Amino acid sequence: MKTKHSNPAQPLRGALTQTQRDALTQKQQNALTQTQRSALEARYRKAAREYITARVAYYEPIIGVTHTRLSIRDQKTRWGSCSSRGGLNFNWRLMLAPPRVLDYVVVHELCHRKEMNHSKAFWHAVETVLPDYRELRKWLRENGNTLVL
Ligand SMILES: [Zn+2]
Protein backbone atom coordinates (compact mmCIF):
# COMPACT_ATOMS: atom_id res chain seq x y z
CA MET A 1 0.00 0.00 0.00
CA LYS A 2 1.31 3.38 -1.00
CA THR A 3 1.53 6.14 1.50
CA LYS A 4 0.65 9.63 0.45
CA HIS A 5 2.77 12.53 1.55
CA SER A 6 1.26 15.94 1.43
CA ASN A 7 4.27 17.71 2.89
CA PRO A 8 6.20 19.82 0.46
CA ALA A 9 9.36 18.04 -0.59
CA GLN A 10 12.44 19.19 1.24
CA PRO A 11 15.69 18.89 -0.65
CA LEU A 12 17.66 15.93 0.57
CA ARG A 13 20.86 16.66 2.35
CA GLY A 14 23.56 16.92 -0.30
CA ALA A 15 21.08 17.17 -3.16
CA LEU A 16 21.11 20.19 -5.43
CA THR A 17 18.31 22.70 -5.21
CA GLN A 18 16.41 23.47 -8.40
CA THR A 19 18.18 26.83 -8.61
CA GLN A 20 21.57 25.14 -8.34
CA ARG A 21 20.55 22.58 -10.95
CA ASP A 22 19.38 25.35 -13.30
CA ALA A 23 22.62 27.25 -12.79
CA LEU A 24 24.65 24.13 -13.56
CA THR A 25 22.61 23.39 -16.68
CA GLN A 26 23.06 26.96 -17.85
CA LYS A 27 26.80 26.68 -17.29
CA GLN A 28 26.94 23.46 -19.29
CA GLN A 29 24.94 25.05 -22.09
CA ASN A 30 27.28 28.02 -22.19
CA ALA A 31 30.31 25.76 -22.18
CA LEU A 32 28.92 23.82 -25.10
CA THR A 33 28.11 27.00 -26.99
CA GLN A 34 31.62 28.29 -26.40
CA THR A 35 33.06 25.03 -27.71
CA GLN A 36 30.88 25.23 -30.79
CA ARG A 37 31.77 28.88 -31.27
CA SER A 38 35.49 28.11 -31.17
CA ALA A 39 35.08 25.25 -33.61
CA LEU A 40 33.05 27.43 -35.97
CA GLU A 41 35.51 30.29 -35.74
CA ALA A 42 38.36 27.96 -36.67
CA ARG A 43 36.42 26.89 -39.77
CA TYR A 44 35.60 30.48 -40.69
CA ARG A 45 39.24 31.49 -40.32
CA LYS A 46 40.34 28.67 -42.62
CA ALA A 47 37.64 29.56 -45.13
CA ALA A 48 38.58 33.25 -44.87
CA ARG A 49 42.21 32.51 -45.70
CA GLU A 50 41.23 30.61 -48.83
CA TYR A 51 38.46 32.91 -49.99
CA ILE A 52 40.13 36.25 -49.26
CA THR A 53 43.40 35.04 -50.81
CA ALA A 54 41.40 34.29 -53.97
CA ARG A 55 39.68 37.70 -53.94
CA VAL A 56 43.02 39.46 -53.45
CA ALA A 57 44.44 37.50 -56.39
CA TYR A 58 41.42 38.53 -58.45
CA TYR A 59 41.66 42.26 -57.72
CA GLU A 60 45.45 42.73 -57.70
CA PRO A 61 45.90 42.77 -61.51
CA ILE A 62 42.81 44.96 -61.87
CA ILE A 63 44.22 47.55 -59.47
CA GLY A 64 47.82 46.95 -60.57
CA VAL A 65 49.34 46.17 -57.18
CA THR A 66 50.81 43.23 -55.28
CA HIS A 67 51.15 42.27 -51.63
CA THR A 68 53.82 40.57 -49.58
CA ARG A 69 51.88 38.66 -46.93
CA LEU A 70 48.29 38.03 -45.95
CA SER A 71 47.02 37.45 -42.42
CA ILE A 72 43.60 36.57 -41.11
CA ARG A 73 42.92 38.12 -37.74
CA ASP A 74 40.26 38.52 -35.11
CA GLN A 75 39.96 42.24 -34.62
CA LYS A 76 37.12 43.81 -32.72
CA THR A 77 37.15 47.12 -34.55
CA ARG A 78 39.07 46.64 -37.80
CA TRP A 79 38.00 44.92 -40.98
CA GLY A 80 41.34 45.12 -42.66
CA SER A 81 44.64 46.91 -42.79
CA CYS A 82 47.60 47.33 -45.08
CA SER A 83 51.18 47.98 -44.00
CA SER A 84 53.67 50.08 -45.94
CA ARG A 85 55.58 46.85 -46.61
CA GLY A 86 52.57 45.37 -48.35
CA GLY A 87 51.31 43.14 -45.59
CA LEU A 88 47.55 42.70 -45.68
CA ASN A 89 45.39 41.85 -42.67
CA PHE A 90 41.75 40.86 -42.85
CA ASN A 91 39.18 40.13 -40.20
CA TRP A 92 37.73 36.60 -40.53
CA ARG A 93 34.30 38.03 -39.59
CA LEU A 94 34.10 39.41 -43.13
CA MET A 95 33.07 35.87 -44.07
CA LEU A 96 29.77 36.64 -42.34
CA ALA A 97 29.20 39.70 -44.55
CA PRO A 98 27.67 39.83 -48.04
CA PRO A 99 30.35 38.94 -50.64
CA ARG A 100 30.28 42.43 -52.17
CA VAL A 101 31.01 43.96 -48.78
CA LEU A 102 33.98 41.62 -48.33
CA ASP A 103 35.17 42.63 -51.80
CA TYR A 104 34.95 46.27 -50.81
CA VAL A 105 37.33 45.71 -47.88
CA VAL A 106 39.72 43.78 -50.15
CA VAL A 107 39.67 46.58 -52.74
CA HIS A 108 40.03 49.22 -50.02
CA GLU A 109 43.17 47.60 -48.62
CA LEU A 110 44.66 46.92 -52.05
CA CYS A 111 44.13 50.56 -53.05
CA HIS A 112 46.27 51.47 -50.04
CA ARG A 113 49.13 49.86 -51.97
CA LYS A 114 48.78 52.86 -54.26
CA GLU A 115 47.78 55.50 -51.74
CA MET A 116 48.67 55.03 -48.06
CA ASN A 117 45.99 57.50 -47.02
CA HIS A 118 42.33 58.29 -47.49
CA SER A 119 42.89 61.10 -49.96
CA LYS A 120 40.69 61.97 -52.91
CA ALA A 121 43.05 59.96 -55.11
CA PHE A 122 42.59 56.94 -52.86
CA TRP A 123 38.78 57.02 -52.99
CA HIS A 124 38.93 57.58 -56.72
CA ALA A 125 40.98 54.39 -57.06
CA VAL A 126 38.39 52.50 -54.99
CA GLU A 127 35.50 53.93 -57.01
CA THR A 128 37.14 52.97 -60.30
CA VAL A 129 36.97 49.32 -59.25
CA LEU A 130 33.76 49.42 -57.20
CA PRO A 131 31.48 52.25 -58.39
CA ASP A 132 28.99 51.41 -55.60
CA TYR A 133 31.59 51.37 -52.83
CA ARG A 134 29.72 54.04 -50.83
CA GLU A 135 26.76 51.74 -50.27
CA LEU A 136 29.02 48.82 -49.35
CA ARG A 137 30.94 51.01 -46.92
CA LYS A 138 27.68 52.24 -45.41
CA TRP A 139 26.42 48.67 -45.02
CA LEU A 140 29.57 47.74 -43.12
CA ARG A 141 29.32 50.79 -40.89
CA GLU A 142 25.69 50.08 -40.04
CA ASN A 143 25.77 46.28 -39.85
CA GLY A 144 29.34 45.44 -38.97
CA ASN A 145 28.45 44.86 -35.33
CA THR A 146 26.08 42.05 -36.34
CA LEU A 147 28.88 40.00 -37.89
CA VAL A 148 29.40 37.76 -34.88
CA LEU A 149 28.85 34.07 -34.19
ZN1 LIG B 1 41.83 52.69 -45.31
Backbone and ligand atoms as CSV (ligand in chain L), in Angstrom:
chain,resi,resn,atom,element,x,y,z
A,1,MET,N,N,0.827,-1.191,0.000
A,1,MET,CA,C,0.000,0.000,0.000
A,1,MET,C,C,0.862,1.242,0.000
A,2,LYS,N,N,0.510,2.159,-0.880
A,2,LYS,CA,C,1.308,3.384,-1.000
A,2,LYS,C,C,0.883,4.411,0.027
A,3,THR,N,N,1.850,5.049,0.575
A,3,THR,CA,C,1.526,6.143,1.497
A,3,THR,C,C,1.566,7.457,0.743
A,4,LYS,N,N,0.712,8.314,1.090
A,4,LYS,CA,C,0.653,9.628,0.447
A,4,LYS,C,C,1.295,10.668,1.345
A,5,HIS,N,N,2.159,11.450,0.786
A,5,HIS,CA,C,2.772,12.534,1.549
A,5,HIS,C,C,2.264,13.858,1.002
A,6,SER,N,N,1.735,14.630,1.869
A,6,SER,CA,C,1.262,15.939,1.427
A,6,SER,C,C,2.230,17.055,1.805
A,7,ASN,N,N,3.276,16.681,2.535
A,7,ASN,CA,C,4.269,17.706,2.888
A,7,ASN,C,C,5.064,18.123,1.664
A,8,PRO,N,N,5.352,19.405,1.569
A,8,PRO,CA,C,6.204,19.817,0.459
A,8,PRO,C,C,7.571,19.146,0.558
A,9,ALA,N,N,8.082,18.740,-0.570
A,9,ALA,CA,C,9.362,18.036,-0.586
A,9,ALA,C,C,10.490,18.951,-0.123
A,10,GLN,N,N,11.242,18.466,0.818
A,10,GLN,CA,C,12.443,19.192,1.239
A,10,GLN,C,C,13.620,18.604,0.485
A,11,PRO,N,N,14.528,19.465,0.041
A,11,PRO,CA,C,15.688,18.894,-0.645
A,11,PRO,C,C,16.453,17.973,0.291
A,12,LEU,N,N,16.878,16.863,-0.241
A,12,LEU,CA,C,17.662,15.931,0.570
A,12,LEU,C,C,18.999,16.564,0.886
A,13,ARG,N,N,19.540,16.156,2.002
A,13,ARG,CA,C,20.860,16.664,2.354
A,13,ARG,C,C,21.853,16.271,1.248
A,14,GLY,N,N,22.567,17.223,0.734
A,14,GLY,CA,C,23.555,16.918,-0.302
A,14,GLY,C,C,22.980,17.010,-1.706
A,15,ALA,N,N,21.668,17.064,-1.822
A,15,ALA,CA,C,21.084,17.173,-3.164
A,15,ALA,C,C,21.089,18.632,-3.608
A,16,LEU,N,N,21.094,18.832,-4.903
A,16,LEU,CA,C,21.108,20.190,-5.432
A,16,LEU,C,C,19.704,20.776,-5.411
A,17,THR,N,N,19.599,22.020,-5.110
A,17,THR,CA,C,18.309,22.701,-5.206
A,17,THR,C,C,18.018,22.921,-6.690
A,18,GLN,N,N,16.785,23.232,-6.996
A,18,GLN,CA,C,16.412,23.475,-8.395
A,18,GLN,C,C,17.229,24.637,-8.965
A,19,THR,N,N,17.412,25.665,-8.162
A,19,THR,CA,C,18.184,26.827,-8.607
A,19,THR,C,C,19.616,26.423,-8.946
A,20,GLN,N,N,20.202,25.594,-8.079
A,20,GLN,CA,C,21.571,25.140,-8.336
A,20,GLN,C,C,21.638,24.287,-9.600
A,21,ARG,N,N,20.595,23.439,-9.756
A,21,ARG,CA,C,20.550,22.576,-10.954
A,21,ARG,C,C,20.437,23.430,-12.219
A,22,ASP,N,N,19.555,24.453,-12.156
A,22,ASP,CA,C,19.379,25.351,-13.303
A,22,ASP,C,C,20.690,26.069,-13.637
A,23,ALA,N,N,21.365,26.518,-12.594
A,23,ALA,CA,C,22.620,27.252,-12.793
A,23,ALA,C,C,23.656,26.356,-13.453
A,24,LEU,N,N,23.701,25.083,-12.986
A,24,LEU,CA,C,24.651,24.129,-13.560
A,24,LEU,C,C,24.333,23.870,-15.033
A,25,THR,N,N,23.040,23.664,-15.310
A,25,THR,CA,C,22.612,23.387,-16.679
A,25,THR,C,C,22.987,24.563,-17.588
A,26,GLN,N,N,22.741,25.765,-17.089
A,26,GLN,CA,C,23.061,26.964,-17.850
A,26,GLN,C,C,24.554,27.014,-18.157
A,27,LYS,N,N,25.339,26.663,-17.137
A,27,LYS,CA,C,26.796,26.680,-17.292
A,27,LYS,C,C,27.228,25.674,-18.358
A,28,GLN,N,N,26.598,24.487,-18.309
A,28,GLN,CA,C,26.939,23.461,-19.289
A,28,GLN,C,C,26.551,23.896,-20.688
A,29,GLN,N,N,25.383,24.574,-20.769
A,29,GLN,CA,C,24.941,25.046,-22.086
A,29,GLN,C,C,25.903,26.093,-22.627
A,30,ASN,N,N,26.335,26.999,-21.766
A,30,ASN,CA,C,27.284,28.022,-22.191
A,30,ASN,C,C,28.605,27.406,-22.615
A,31,ALA,N,N,29.048,26.409,-21.870
A,31,ALA,CA,C,30.312,25.757,-22.176
A,31,ALA,C,C,30.238,25.105,-23.551
A,32,LEU,N,N,29.101,24.474,-23.817
A,32,LEU,CA,C,28.921,23.816,-25.102
A,32,LEU,C,C,28.905,24.859,-26.220
A,33,THR,N,N,28.189,25.941,-25.999
A,33,THR,CA,C,28.107,27.005,-26.988
A,33,THR,C,C,29.488,27.572,-27.286
A,34,GLN,N,N,30.274,27.741,-26.222
A,34,GLN,CA,C,31.622,28.286,-26.404
A,34,GLN,C,C,32.469,27.323,-27.229
A,35,THR,N,N,32.314,26.037,-26.960
A,35,THR,CA,C,33.055,25.029,-27.711
A,35,THR,C,C,32.663,25.074,-29.184
A,36,GLN,N,N,31.370,25.172,-29.405
A,36,GLN,CA,C,30.883,25.231,-30.786
A,36,GLN,C,C,31.367,26.507,-31.461
A,37,ARG,N,N,31.338,27.606,-30.711
A,37,ARG,CA,C,31.766,28.876,-31.266
A,37,ARG,C,C,33.235,28.814,-31.695
A,38,SER,N,N,34.061,28.222,-30.847
A,38,SER,CA,C,35.487,28.107,-31.169
A,38,SER,C,C,35.697,27.253,-32.405
A,39,ALA,N,N,34.944,26.155,-32.468
A,39,ALA,CA,C,35.076,25.251,-33.611
A,39,ALA,C,C,34.641,25.959,-34.897
A,40,LEU,N,N,33.555,26.702,-34.809
A,40,LEU,CA,C,33.048,27.434,-35.969
A,40,LEU,C,C,34.032,28.511,-36.398
A,41,GLU,N,N,34.555,29.218,-35.416
A,41,GLU,CA,C,35.505,30.291,-35.742
A,41,GLU,C,C,36.722,29.740,-36.470
A,42,ALA,N,N,37.197,28.578,-36.026
A,42,ALA,CA,C,38.358,27.956,-36.671
A,42,ALA,C,C,38.052,27.661,-38.138
A,43,ARG,N,N,36.811,27.202,-38.391
A,43,ARG,CA,C,36.422,26.895,-39.771
A,43,ARG,C,C,36.285,28.164,-40.599
A,44,TYR,N,N,35.739,29.203,-39.987
A,44,TYR,CA,C,35.599,30.479,-40.689
A,44,TYR,C,C,36.967,31.077,-41.027
A,45,ARG,N,N,37.893,30.962,-40.092
A,45,ARG,CA,C,39.241,31.490,-40.323
A,45,ARG,C,C,39.904,30.778,-41.506
A,46,LYS,N,N,39.751,29.465,-41.542
A,46,LYS,CA,C,40.337,28.670,-42.618
A,46,LYS,C,C,39.695,29.062,-43.952
A,47,ALA,N,N,38.371,29.178,-43.926
A,47,ALA,CA,C,37.640,29.563,-45.131
A,47,ALA,C,C,38.025,30.977,-45.557
A,48,ALA,N,N,38.211,31.859,-44.578
A,48,ALA,CA,C,38.576,33.251,-44.872
A,48,ALA,C,C,39.928,33.305,-45.564
A,49,ARG,N,N,40.870,32.514,-45.089
A,49,ARG,CA,C,42.206,32.507,-45.696
A,49,ARG,C,C,42.122,32.116,-47.177
A,50,GLU,N,N,41.361,31.071,-47.446
A,50,GLU,CA,C,41.226,30.606,-48.834
A,50,GLU,C,C,40.468,31.609,-49.691
A,51,TYR,N,N,39.325,32.050,-49.183
A,51,TYR,CA,C,38.459,32.913,-49.986
A,51,TYR,C,C,39.068,34.298,-50.198
A,52,ILE,N,N,39.574,34.897,-49.139
A,52,ILE,CA,C,40.126,36.255,-49.263
A,52,ILE,C,C,41.404,36.238,-50.103
A,53,THR,N,N,42.200,35.187,-49.965
A,53,THR,CA,C,43.397,35.044,-50.814
A,53,THR,C,C,42.985,35.050,-52.288
A,54,ALA,N,N,41.900,34.360,-52.589
A,54,ALA,CA,C,41.404,34.295,-53.970
A,54,ALA,C,C,40.883,35.661,-54.439
A,55,ARG,N,N,40.200,36.376,-53.557
A,55,ARG,CA,C,39.680,37.697,-53.937
A,55,ARG,C,C,40.810,38.688,-54.137
A,56,VAL,N,N,41.841,38.597,-53.309
A,56,VAL,CA,C,43.019,39.460,-53.453
A,56,VAL,C,C,43.681,39.171,-54.801
A,57,ALA,N,N,43.818,37.892,-55.121
A,57,ALA,CA,C,44.443,37.500,-56.391
A,57,ALA,C,C,43.615,38.000,-57.575
A,58,TYR,N,N,42.305,38.061,-57.386
A,58,TYR,CA,C,41.417,38.535,-58.449
A,58,TYR,C,C,41.581,40.038,-58.673
A,59,TYR,N,N,41.644,40.791,-57.603
A,59,TYR,CA,C,41.664,42.258,-57.723
A,59,TYR,C,C,43.061,42.850,-57.956
A,60,GLU,N,N,44.103,42.161,-57.553
A,60,GLU,CA,C,45.454,42.733,-57.702
A,60,GLU,C,C,45.779,43.177,-59.135
A,61,PRO,N,N,45.584,42.313,-60.137
A,61,PRO,CA,C,45.905,42.767,-61.510
A,61,PRO,C,C,44.978,43.880,-61.992
A,62,ILE,N,N,43.753,43.911,-61.483
A,62,ILE,CA,C,42.809,44.963,-61.874
A,62,ILE,C,C,43.294,46.315,-61.345
A,63,ILE,N,N,43.765,46.307,-60.096
A,63,ILE,CA,C,44.221,47.553,-59.466
A,63,ILE,C,C,45.682,47.838,-59.840
A,64,GLY,N,N,46.415,46.782,-60.185
A,64,GLY,CA,C,47.816,46.953,-60.574
A,64,GLY,C,C,48.758,47.026,-59.390
A,65,VAL,N,N,48.486,46.207,-58.375
A,65,VAL,CA,C,49.339,46.170,-57.180
A,65,VAL,C,C,49.625,44.718,-56.782
A,66,THR,N,N,50.519,44.557,-55.834
A,66,THR,CA,C,50.810,43.226,-55.280
A,66,THR,C,C,50.892,43.363,-53.758
A,67,HIS,N,N,50.965,42.225,-53.076
A,67,HIS,CA,C,51.151,42.267,-51.626
A,67,HIS,C,C,52.268,41.311,-51.245
A,68,THR,N,N,52.733,41.445,-50.009
A,68,THR,CA,C,53.820,40.571,-49.578
A,68,THR,C,C,53.300,39.409,-48.736
A,69,ARG,N,N,52.323,39.692,-47.869
A,69,ARG,CA,C,51.879,38.659,-46.933
A,69,ARG,C,C,50.433,38.948,-46.565
A,70,LEU,N,N,49.714,37.882,-46.262
A,70,LEU,CA,C,48.288,38.033,-45.950
A,70,LEU,C,C,47.976,37.320,-44.635
A,71,SER,N,N,47.380,38.042,-43.707
A,71,SER,CA,C,47.023,37.449,-42.422
A,71,SER,C,C,45.527,37.564,-42.175
A,72,ILE,N,N,45.007,36.542,-41.525
A,72,ILE,CA,C,43.605,36.566,-41.105
A,72,ILE,C,C,43.607,36.771,-39.603
A,73,ARG,N,N,42.902,37.786,-39.164
A,73,ARG,CA,C,42.916,38.118,-37.740
A,73,ARG,C,C,41.530,38.212,-37.149
A,74,ASP,N,N,41.514,38.304,-35.838
A,74,ASP,CA,C,40.264,38.521,-35.115
A,74,ASP,C,C,40.379,39.884,-34.453
A,75,GLN,N,N,39.884,40.885,-35.140
A,75,GLN,CA,C,39.962,42.239,-34.618
A,75,GLN,C,C,38.562,42.709,-34.282
A,76,LYS,N,N,38.442,43.366,-33.166
A,76,LYS,CA,C,37.121,43.812,-32.724
A,76,LYS,C,C,36.647,45.018,-33.539
A,77,THR,N,N,37.579,45.867,-33.934
A,77,THR,CA,C,37.150,47.125,-34.548
A,77,THR,C,C,37.670,47.340,-35.967
A,78,ARG,N,N,38.518,46.444,-36.463
A,78,ARG,CA,C,39.067,46.639,-37.802
A,78,ARG,C,C,38.670,45.527,-38.742
A,79,TRP,N,N,38.357,45.931,-39.971
A,79,TRP,CA,C,37.998,44.924,-40.981
A,79,TRP,C,C,39.192,44.526,-41.814
A,80,GLY,N,N,40.134,45.439,-41.897
A,80,GLY,CA,C,41.336,45.123,-42.656
A,80,GLY,C,C,42.364,46.199,-42.452
A,81,SER,N,N,43.596,45.896,-42.837
A,81,SER,CA,C,44.640,46.905,-42.790
A,81,SER,C,C,45.718,46.531,-43.796
A,82,CYS,N,N,46.538,47.519,-44.100
A,82,CYS,CA,C,47.601,47.327,-45.080
A,82,CYS,C,C,48.829,48.054,-44.583
A,83,SER,N,N,49.945,47.350,-44.477
A,83,SER,CA,C,51.176,47.979,-44.000
A,83,SER,C,C,51.952,48.560,-45.175
A,84,SER,N,N,52.871,49.448,-44.867
A,84,SER,CA,C,53.665,50.080,-45.939
A,84,SER,C,C,54.551,49.053,-46.640
A,85,ARG,N,N,54.776,47.925,-45.981
A,85,ARG,CA,C,55.577,46.855,-46.607
A,85,ARG,C,C,54.729,45.917,-47.456
A,86,GLY,N,N,53.439,46.190,-47.500
A,86,GLY,CA,C,52.573,45.365,-48.352
A,86,GLY,C,C,51.938,44.185,-47.658
A,87,GLY,N,N,51.975,44.201,-46.338
A,87,GLY,CA,C,51.307,43.136,-45.586
A,87,GLY,C,C,49.835,43.455,-45.418
A,88,LEU,N,N,48.994,42.494,-45.781
A,88,LEU,CA,C,47.550,42.697,-45.683
A,88,LEU,C,C,46.986,41.900,-44.510
A,89,ASN,N,N,46.096,42.530,-43.752
A,89,ASN,CA,C,45.392,41.846,-42.671
A,89,ASN,C,C,43.905,41.958,-42.915
A,90,PHE,N,N,43.203,40.837,-42.711
A,90,PHE,CA,C,41.747,40.864,-42.852
A,90,PHE,C,C,41.100,40.165,-41.670
A,91,ASN,N,N,39.948,40.680,-41.301
A,91,ASN,CA,C,39.177,40.134,-40.204
A,91,ASN,C,C,38.352,38.944,-40.726
A,92,TRP,N,N,38.467,37.809,-40.056
A,92,TRP,CA,C,37.731,36.604,-40.526
A,92,TRP,C,C,36.224,36.829,-40.507
A,93,ARG,N,N,35.743,37.777,-39.674
A,93,ARG,CA,C,34.300,38.034,-39.589
A,93,ARG,C,C,33.711,38.547,-40.899
A,94,LEU,N,N,34.585,38.976,-41.814
A,94,LEU,CA,C,34.095,39.410,-43.130
A,94,LEU,C,C,33.396,38.269,-43.850
A,95,MET,N,N,33.717,37.033,-43.456
A,95,MET,CA,C,33.073,35.868,-44.070
A,95,MET,C,C,31.588,35.821,-43.737
A,96,LEU,N,N,31.180,36.589,-42.727
A,96,LEU,CA,C,29.770,36.642,-42.338
A,96,LEU,C,C,29.041,37.770,-43.067
A,97,ALA,N,N,29.776,38.558,-43.838
A,97,ALA,CA,C,29.200,39.704,-44.554
A,97,ALA,C,C,28.811,39.302,-45.975
A,98,PRO,N,N,27.957,40.105,-46.626
A,98,PRO,CA,C,27.665,39.833,-48.041
A,98,PRO,C,C,28.969,39.872,-48.844
A,99,PRO,N,N,29.109,39.011,-49.861
A,99,PRO,CA,C,30.355,38.939,-50.639
A,99,PRO,C,C,30.825,40.284,-51.194
A,100,ARG,N,N,29.892,41.125,-51.620
A,100,ARG,CA,C,30.276,42.435,-52.171
A,100,ARG,C,C,30.913,43.318,-51.104
A,101,VAL,N,N,30.458,43.168,-49.879
A,101,VAL,CA,C,31.013,43.956,-48.782
A,101,VAL,C,C,32.442,43.486,-48.490
A,102,LEU,N,N,32.633,42.171,-48.511
A,102,LEU,CA,C,33.980,41.618,-48.331
A,102,LEU,C,C,34.889,42.132,-49.446
A,103,ASP,N,N,34.387,42.133,-50.671
A,103,ASP,CA,C,35.171,42.631,-51.802
A,103,ASP,C,C,35.563,44.095,-51.607
A,104,TYR,N,N,34.648,44.867,-51.045
A,104,TYR,CA,C,34.947,46.273,-50.807
A,104,TYR,C,C,36.164,46.421,-49.881
A,105,VAL,N,N,36.203,45.618,-48.814
A,105,VAL,CA,C,37.325,45.706,-47.883
A,105,VAL,C,C,38.624,45.276,-48.573
A,106,VAL,N,N,38.539,44.244,-49.410
A,106,VAL,CA,C,39.723,43.783,-50.149
A,106,VAL,C,C,40.227,44.900,-51.068
A,107,VAL,N,N,39.299,45.498,-51.813
A,107,VAL,CA,C,39.672,46.576,-52.743
A,107,VAL,C,C,40.217,47.778,-51.974
A,108,HIS,N,N,39.578,48.104,-50.860
A,108,HIS,CA,C,40.030,49.220,-50.019
A,108,HIS,C,C,41.500,49.028,-49.615
A,109,GLU,N,N,41.800,47.839,-49.082
A,109,GLU,CA,C,43.173,47.600,-48.618
A,109,GLU,C,C,44.159,47.555,-49.779
A,110,LEU,N,N,43.750,46.971,-50.898
A,110,LEU,CA,C,44.658,46.919,-52.055
A,110,LEU,C,C,44.919,48.315,-52.616
A,111,CYS,N,N,43.924,49.188,-52.562
A,111,CYS,CA,C,44.128,50.557,-53.047
A,111,CYS,C,C,45.098,51.320,-52.153
A,112,HIS,N,N,45.261,50.869,-50.909
A,112,HIS,CA,C,46.271,51.471,-50.035
A,112,HIS,C,C,47.681,51.145,-50.517
A,113,ARG,N,N,47.809,50.157,-51.389
A,113,ARG,CA,C,49.125,49.855,-51.970
A,113,ARG,C,C,49.519,50.956,-52.953
A,114,LYS,N,N,48.510,51.726,-53.380
A,114,LYS,CA,C,48.784,52.861,-54.258
A,114,LYS,C,C,48.860,54.152,-53.461
A,115,GLU,N,N,47.906,54.281,-52.542
A,115,GLU,CA,C,47.783,55.500,-51.742
A,115,GLU,C,C,47.676,55.097,-50.272
A,116,MET,N,N,48.706,55.395,-49.479
A,116,MET,CA,C,48.667,55.030,-48.063
A,116,MET,C,C,47.936,56.097,-47.249
A,117,ASN,N,N,46.776,56.469,-47.704
A,117,ASN,CA,C,45.988,57.504,-47.020
A,117,ASN,C,C,44.541,57.384,-47.495
A,118,HIS,N,N,43.713,58.273,-47.021
A,118,HIS,CA,C,42.327,58.294,-47.491
A,118,HIS,C,C,42.067,59.586,-48.260
A,119,SER,N,N,42.991,59.884,-49.149
A,119,SER,CA,C,42.890,61.098,-49.965
A,119,SER,C,C,41.847,60.916,-51.064
A,120,LYS,N,N,41.624,62.005,-51.780
A,120,LYS,CA,C,40.694,61.968,-52.907
A,120,LYS,C,C,41.162,60.932,-53.939
A,121,ALA,N,N,42.471,60.898,-54.146
A,121,ALA,CA,C,43.053,59.958,-55.110
A,121,ALA,C,C,42.784,58.515,-54.690
A,122,PHE,N,N,42.854,58.286,-53.370
A,122,PHE,CA,C,42.587,56.942,-52.855
A,122,PHE,C,C,41.150,56.518,-53.159
A,123,TRP,N,N,40.199,57.370,-52.792
A,123,TRP,CA,C,38.784,57.023,-52.995
A,123,TRP,C,C,38.444,56.914,-54.476
A,124,HIS,N,N,39.140,57.687,-55.281
A,124,HIS,CA,C,38.925,57.581,-56.723
A,124,HIS,C,C,39.358,56.194,-57.218
A,125,ALA,N,N,40.481,55.723,-56.690
A,125,ALA,CA,C,40.977,54.393,-57.061
A,125,ALA,C,C,39.965,53.319,-56.656
A,126,VAL,N,N,39.391,53.460,-55.459
A,126,VAL,CA,C,38.389,52.499,-54.993
A,126,VAL,C,C,37.162,52.542,-55.901
A,127,GLU,N,N,36.713,53.748,-56.207
A,127,GLU,CA,C,35.505,53.926,-57.007
A,127,GLU,C,C,35.669,53.394,-58.431
A,128,THR,N,N,36.871,53.479,-58.950
A,128,THR,CA,C,37.143,52.973,-60.299
A,128,THR,C,C,36.846,51.473,-60.370
A,129,VAL,N,N,37.174,50.769,-59.289
A,129,VAL,CA,C,36.974,49.320,-59.245
A,129,VAL,C,C,35.558,48.965,-58.773
A,130,LEU,N,N,35.086,49.669,-57.761
A,130,LEU,CA,C,33.756,49.418,-57.205
A,130,LEU,C,C,32.950,50.721,-57.204
A,131,PRO,N,N,32.231,50.986,-58.293
A,131,PRO,CA,C,31.476,52.247,-58.392
A,131,PRO,C,C,30.458,52.433,-57.261
A,132,ASP,N,N,29.986,51.310,-56.674
A,132,ASP,CA,C,28.988,51.412,-55.596
A,132,ASP,C,C,29.614,51.280,-54.206
A,133,TYR,N,N,30.898,51.587,-54.103
A,133,TYR,CA,C,31.590,51.370,-52.827
A,133,TYR,C,C,30.957,52.123,-51.653
A,134,ARG,N,N,30.321,53.262,-51.938
A,134,ARG,CA,C,29.721,54.043,-50.832
A,134,ARG,C,C,28.642,53.241,-50.107
A,135,GLU,N,N,27.816,52.548,-50.887
A,135,GLU,CA,C,26.758,51.736,-50.266
A,135,GLU,C,C,27.341,50.572,-49.474
A,136,LEU,N,N,28.389,49.962,-50.018
A,136,LEU,CA,C,29.024,48.824,-49.351
A,136,LEU,C,C,29.666,49.280,-48.039
A,137,ARG,N,N,30.289,50.435,-48.095
A,137,ARG,CA,C,30.940,51.013,-46.922
A,137,ARG,C,C,29.895,51.346,-45.864
A,138,LYS,N,N,28.774,51.878,-46.311
A,138,LYS,CA,C,27.676,52.239,-45.410
A,138,LYS,C,C,27.112,50.975,-44.759
A,139,TRP,N,N,26.960,49.927,-45.556
A,139,TRP,CA,C,26.424,48.667,-45.020
A,139,TRP,C,C,27.314,48.174,-43.878
A,140,LEU,N,N,28.620,48.228,-44.113
A,140,LEU,CA,C,29.570,47.741,-43.118
A,140,LEU,C,C,29.524,48.590,-41.848
A,141,ARG,N,N,29.383,49.888,-42.025
A,141,ARG,CA,C,29.323,50.795,-40.886
A,141,ARG,C,C,28.067,50.518,-40.061
A,142,GLU,N,N,26.969,50.265,-40.734
A,142,GLU,CA,C,25.689,50.085,-40.041
A,142,GLU,C,C,25.457,48.663,-39.532
A,143,ASN,N,N,26.053,47.682,-40.204
A,143,ASN,CA,C,25.772,46.279,-39.850
A,143,ASN,C,C,26.981,45.492,-39.359
A,144,GLY,N,N,28.121,46.140,-39.354
A,144,GLY,CA,C,29.344,45.443,-38.969
A,144,GLY,C,C,29.260,44.771,-37.607
A,145,ASN,N,N,28.549,45.416,-36.683
A,145,ASN,CA,C,28.454,44.858,-35.331
A,145,ASN,C,C,27.601,43.593,-35.265
A,146,THR,N,N,26.899,43.277,-36.343
A,146,THR,CA,C,26.081,42.054,-36.345
A,146,THR,C,C,26.878,40.851,-36.846
A,147,LEU,N,N,28.082,41.098,-37.324
A,147,LEU,CA,C,28.883,40.003,-37.894
A,147,LEU,C,C,29.623,39.239,-36.791
A,148,VAL,N,N,28.841,38.555,-35.981
A,148,VAL,CA,C,29.395,37.763,-34.885
A,148,VAL,C,C,28.728,36.387,-34.866
A,149,LEU,N,N,29.413,35.423,-34.279
A,149,LEU,CA,C,28.854,34.071,-34.189
A,149,LEU,C,C,27.986,33.954,-32.945
L,1,ZN,ZN,ZN,41.828,52.688,-45.306
